[in-house]
Amino acid sequence: MRTEKRFNPMLAAAALLVATVCAAQSGPRLATPRAFPLPGHYPTTESIYLYSDEPGVRIHYTFDGSTPTAASPVFNPDQLLFIAGLYDDNRGLTAGYTIRAIAVKDGAANSAVATFLYTIDRKDRTAYTSEEIVPGVRMIRDSENDKMFLIRGTAKAVLIDTGMGQGALKDYVSQYAAGLPIEVILTHNHGDHVGQAGQFIEGSVEYIGEADRPAVAQRLGRANVQQDVVDRNLKAVRDGDRIDIGGRHLLIVSVPGHTNGCIVVLDEQTGVLFAGDSFGSNNPTVPDALWMQNGPPLDHYLSSVRVARATLRGRVKTVLTGHNDVPLVGERYLDNLEAAAQSLIDGGERVLVPSYRPAGLLQVVVGDRLKDPDWAGINVNRARPISAAPDKIATLSNIEIGGAALGVRFAPDTHEYSVAGLQAAEIRITPVTTSTRYKSLTVNGAAAVSGATVPVKVTRPRTEVAITVTSPDGSAATQYTLTVLRNR
């Protein structure tokens, strides 16, 4: 007796699914996904980036140690996986994390499962660790991985920034100061850089950029430091000041932007630049970037960078920031930082990408943080990333003077300057435009080129020099006037 087979739609759908899966698995097998940073032990909260060199791959992952499948969550490269460092009150805890991932792509066989094991060894809030990061400089870390730097001269030691740990920082630092008195330089007024300033100021001098001094004074008051101590020992420093520590001179250079009073500190003997957050903290693993989301438009910050670099030119070998774990190659890193800001000014908002941290912001990036430790990223003020549309920017970002000096520090919105210290019957003027796409640049009506030096004769007691820059679309122009006074 013959049995008739009836069509079963559920079995047919299952067969089609099996055939589809088999077809997908029949191509070349994908390489396993990779993770950045590499698995291992880390001291603080980290972010994990999953990636593959194969284009068009979807990476599915699990966070609980289970085997990932095509039904597991898909990694979004704009939203990193954060693994937290944990505390029990002030006690740091050790936390382990297992991330497993596969690569999936139509027409190819799924990759093998990759397993990434991470351990976060959070230090106690009261603990500090340190190492000699470059010759003669000790990098000190608090439990949040904020960086402080100790430099020794023959007359005194200087601690740059004080972090925000909760331990006996002064006692910790003193063991490396070789009995020298310790003074403090604060790169700016944020809590992760001045949190323990109150431990030192009672018996020592602390230096802070002039515009940030009032905020630091208020912080010290809230920490119960007496007002007379603040008045006596909290010293404002200005652009060009030098601090002699015995055998070494530390040059103060203003870089307003991250805060109005941000400074960087150059050890003139070694070429090490201590940048705090002024030039950004592009730690690739958290990841950090220069936080300018609450700052001025980026064209103003670019001017700050260029004015500072004109002072520092040729002298910066190494940059140590408030958050990078490793030294940066001085000029290479600063070139990348400047290029990042310039790309936004010339290209506008189309160059912006999502910020990893904090999420929801936008940033501009130069370099690959996975491969290049000197990459640069800048979070921008979303409401006003630059002062005007790229085609309408008609400002200078710096005016350099050879044979004399501007009476005040250059700023794009200041259009009139006196020129002081004339040493000859000629000055050399180098105007630098904000936009590389400017339509025209003139010095006293004659065509000039951004970054090129123009000699100007000074034969009268009073000579005015007019520098005019026109926006890329020709719709706006700005004139800067230099008044040069010459003694008879």
Beta strands, then each sheet from edge to edge (+ up, - down):
strand 1: 34-36
strand 2: 40-42
strand 3: 46-51
strand 4: 58-62
strand 5: 81-83
strand 6: 87-88
strand 7: 91-92
strand 8: 94-104
strand 9: 114-121
strand 10: 129-134
strand 11: 137-141
strand 12: 147-152
strand 13: 157-160
strand 14: 182-186
strand 15: 206-209
strand 16: 234-237
strand 17: 242-244
strand 18: 249-254
strand 19: 263-267
strand 20: 272-276
strand 21: 290-291
strand 22: 318-321
strand 23: 328-329
strand 24: 353-354
strand 25: 362-366
strand 26: 376-379
strand 27: 396-402
strand 28: 405-406
strand 29: 416-420
strand 30: 426-433
strand 31: 440-443
strand 32: 446-447
strand 33: 454-457
strand 34: 462-470
strand 35: 477-485
sheet 1: 1+ 3- 5+
sheet 2: 2+ 9+ 8- 4+
sheet 3: 6+ 7-
sheet 4: 10+ 11- 12+ 13- 14- 15- 16-
sheet 5: 17+ 18- 19+ 20- 22- 23+
sheet 6: 21+ 26+ 25- 24+
sheet 7: 27+ 30- 33+
sheet 8: 28+ 29- 35- 34+ 31- 32+
end
